[in-house]
């Protein structure tokens, strides 16, 4: 009886002790009350389970909502509550995740680019996999949202933040991608580019080549850890994108200037060679084979990069670090 009453009122240590003692006495002396003793133990177990669940979910909430623990001041917000396009400065180191939201027209140090949901599901895959998924998601958003990602990389750094085990287990695996100047200085105005900043010919070239540039970055990310397995599928996509790019550079996206057109033809030829290497890379079945073929692929990719920058220079797509 005592175990049941204590379990009913969440005094689970006492419920466990009384329940165990009662069961021992019942077995030894044949006394009644076994049902109440067992019920008390069950109630105690339920209270413990409920407490653990509350702590787990509460920890996940606080990890994603640092404002619940107290922000440095009224001007601060949790970065997880911000929308893409928001400009801000990081908060003090004593309040990780807290940021001070600022007008983008005024001096600021960071700009939130995107908050993509990650494709992962199930149990937490480990820090290395979570970092890789976040990096890939942010690079994909970079090429989706920016007109000329390669140019912006000369002056800005894409930063990514990966989810904690608690936020993953709570069903909210999401990356946070922001931009900051490489030299650490403040920006005035948005770092994002506008199509109106480019000529029609430049836009045609960028639209023809950004897909292959993204896939090359993805392949490099896939081998940055032991998690190489998505790589062959990405390599297969790159082989097809290389062929599509080569066709565009000698057709619809061919530059009007004769010098730029000659460089574009050279890039198209390099694309076809890279496509053959990417096809080989897509057929590997183990990490050792992946690394071996990747070394040859990188050599070919370097030649393609030289041709790519020749066309950029001819079209006036110089890098500006200011």
N, C-alpha and C positions, 0 to 999 in steps of 0.2 A: 504493500500500500504506500509506504514512504517513497519508494522509487518512482511510482506512478505520479504522486503529487509533486515531487521535486522536478520530474521531467516535464510535467504539465506547465510549470512556471519557469522553465528554462534554466533551472539550477542543475545543469547537466553533470558537473563533477559529482555532486551528491547523489544524483539519480543513478549514475553508473556504479558508485560504491555500494549504495543500498541495494540496487538490483542484483549485483554479483553476490553480495552476502546473502540476500534472500534466496537466490537459486541454490546456493551451497546448502543452506539450512533445509530447504524443501527437499533436496535430494537426499540429505543425510537423515532427516527425521520424518519425512513424509508429510510435512505440513502443507496446507493449502495456500493459494495466492500466487501460483506460478504465472498465471495470465497477467496479473497486475505488474509483476516484476519484469516480465518480458516487455510489456507495454511501456514501462518506465525507461527501459534500455532503448527501445525504438524511438521514443520521444527525444531522449538525449542525443541519439545519433542524428535525428532530423535537425535539432537545434545546431549541432556542430556543422552539419552540411550546409545549413542555411547561412551560418556565419561565414564559412569559407567562401561561399558563392558571393555574398555581399561584399566581402573584402576584395575578391577578384574583380568583380564588376566595378566596384567603387574605385579601385586602383586604376582600372582602364579609363574610367571617366576622368579622374584627376590627371592622368597622363595626357589626355587629349584636351582637357579643359583646365589649364593651370590657373585660370582666374578664380576657380572655386577654392583654391588654397590661399588666395590673396595676391593681388597684383601690386607692383611697386607704386602705382598711383592711378588716378582716374583716367589719365590719358593712355593707359596701356590696355592691350587686348591680347587674347590668345591667338597665336598665328593660325591655329586650326579653325578659327571663326571667320577668317578673312576671305574675300573674294579675289579671284585673279584680277590684276590691274591695280591692286592696292599698293601704295608705297609706304615704307616704314623704316624705322631704325630699330636695331635689336635692343632689347632691354638689358638690364644688368645681369652679370653672370649668376647672381644669386636667384634669378627668376628665369630659368630656361623656358623657352616657349612664349615668353612675354615680349611683345613688341609695341613700339610707339607709332601709331598710325599718323602719317603726314600727308599733306597736300603734294601731289606729284609735281606741281608747278614750282614747289619750293625745294630747298636742298634736302636730300634723303640719300640713304645708302643702299637700300634694297627695294626691289619691285617684285611682287609675286606674279609669276608667269602662269602657273597652272597648278591644279590640285587633282591629278588623275587618280582614279581608283585603280588598285592593282589587281591583276588577274588571278592572284593566288587565292586558294581556298583550302579549307581543312586546317590541320594543326600548323603552328608557327614553323616555317621552314628553316629557321636558323638565321643568324645575323648576315652571313655572307649572301644567302639567297635573297633575303629581304633588301639588302643594299643593291644587289644586281637588278632586281625587279624595279626598284625605285629609279635607279640610274637609267635603265632602258625606257621607262615610262616618261621620264623628264626629257630625254633626248628626242623621243618621238614627238612630244609636245613642242619642243624647240623648233623642229623642222615643220611642224604643222602650223604654228602660229607666226613664225618669223619669215619675212620675205627672203632674206639672205643670212642664214644662220652663221655661215663661215665668216662673213664680214663682222658680225656682231661679236664673234668669239675673240677678235683681235683686241677689243676694248672691254668686254664684259665676260664675266665668268658665270656659267650656269651651275648653280648649287642645288643639291637635292637632299631631302630629308626622308629617311625611311621609317616605317612604323615600328613601334615597340612591340614586344611579345604580348603585352596586355591589350593594346588596341587591336592587334591582329586577332587575338582570341575572342575579343568582343565583337568581331565581325565588321571592323572598320579599317581594313588595310588600304591606306591611301598615302601617296607620296606628295610632298610639297616642294615645288620647284621655284626658285627665285633667281633673280639676276642681280649682280653686283659688279661695280667697276673693278677691273683687275688691279689697279693701283691703290684701291681702298678709298679713293676720293668720293665725295658726294656727287650725286647727279641732280640736275635741275631739268625737269621734264621727263617724259617717259623714254626708256631705252628702246621700246618697241619701234620697229620700222613701219613705214607706210608705203603702199604701192606707188603713190604719187612721187616718191623720192627716186624712182627708177624710170629709165626710158622703156619704151615698149620692147625694144630689142633685148635689153637686159632682162626684162621680166620673162621673155620667151626662153632665154637661156637658163635662167634660174629654175623655171618650172620644169624644164627638160632634164635638169641635172640634180635637183635636190633629192629625188627619190634614191638614186644610187649613193649619194653622199650619206644619207641616213643609214642605209643598209650596211655601208662600210663601217660606220660607227657602231652599229649593233653587233657586227661580227667581232670587232675588237673588244667590246664589252663582254661578249659571250666567252672569251678565252681569258678574261682578266681574273677568273677564279676557276676552281675545278668544275664549275657548272657549265660545261661546254655543250651539253646536249641540244639546246635550241639552235646552235650554230649551223648545222647542216641545212636545216629548213630555211634559215635566213640566207645562206649562201645560194640556195636554189632560187630564191626570190631575186637576189642580186644578179644572177646570170640572166634572168628574163629582163630585169630593169636595164641592164647594160645594153642588151640588144635593142630595146625600145629607145633608149637614149641615142644610140648610134644612128638609128633611123631618123630620129627627129633632128639631130645635128646636121645631117646631110639633106634634110628636107624642110619641114615646116619651121624649125628653129635655126636654120642656117643663117649666119650673119650676112648683112649686105656688103660690108667692107671686104675686099678681096683678101687682105692680110688676115683678118679675123676668121674669114671663111676657111682659109688654108689651115689655121690652127684648129678650127672646129673639126675639119676632116681628120686631122691627126688624132684628136681626142676620140673621134668615132672609131678609128682603127684600134686605139688602145682599149676602148670599151669592148670590142669584139674579142681581143686577146684575154682581157680580164674575165669575160663571160665564160671562156673555156676553163680557166682556172677555178672560177666559182662553181662550175658544174662538177669538177673533180672534187672540190671541197664538200659539195652537197652529198657526195656518195660515201664519205667515210663513216665507219661504224664504231669507232672507239677513240678515246682521248689521245692515245699515242699517234694514231693516224691523222687525227685532226691537227695536232701540233706540227707534224711533218709537212702536210700539204699546206697548212697555213703559212709556213715560212716561205714557200714558193709563191703563194698568193700575195703575200705582203710585198715581195719584190715587184710583181706585176702591178700591184696597186700604187706603188711609188712612181712607176712610169706613167700610169694613168693620171696621177696627181700633177705631175709636171705639165702634161698636156692641158689639164683642166685650168691650171693657173695661167697658162699662156693665153687661153681664150678669155679668161676674166680680164687680164691686163689689156688685151686688144679691145675689149668692150668697155673699158673705163671702170671696171668693178674693182678698183683698188681698195685695199684695206685702210681704214681710217681709225687710228687709235685714240683720237680726241673725242 
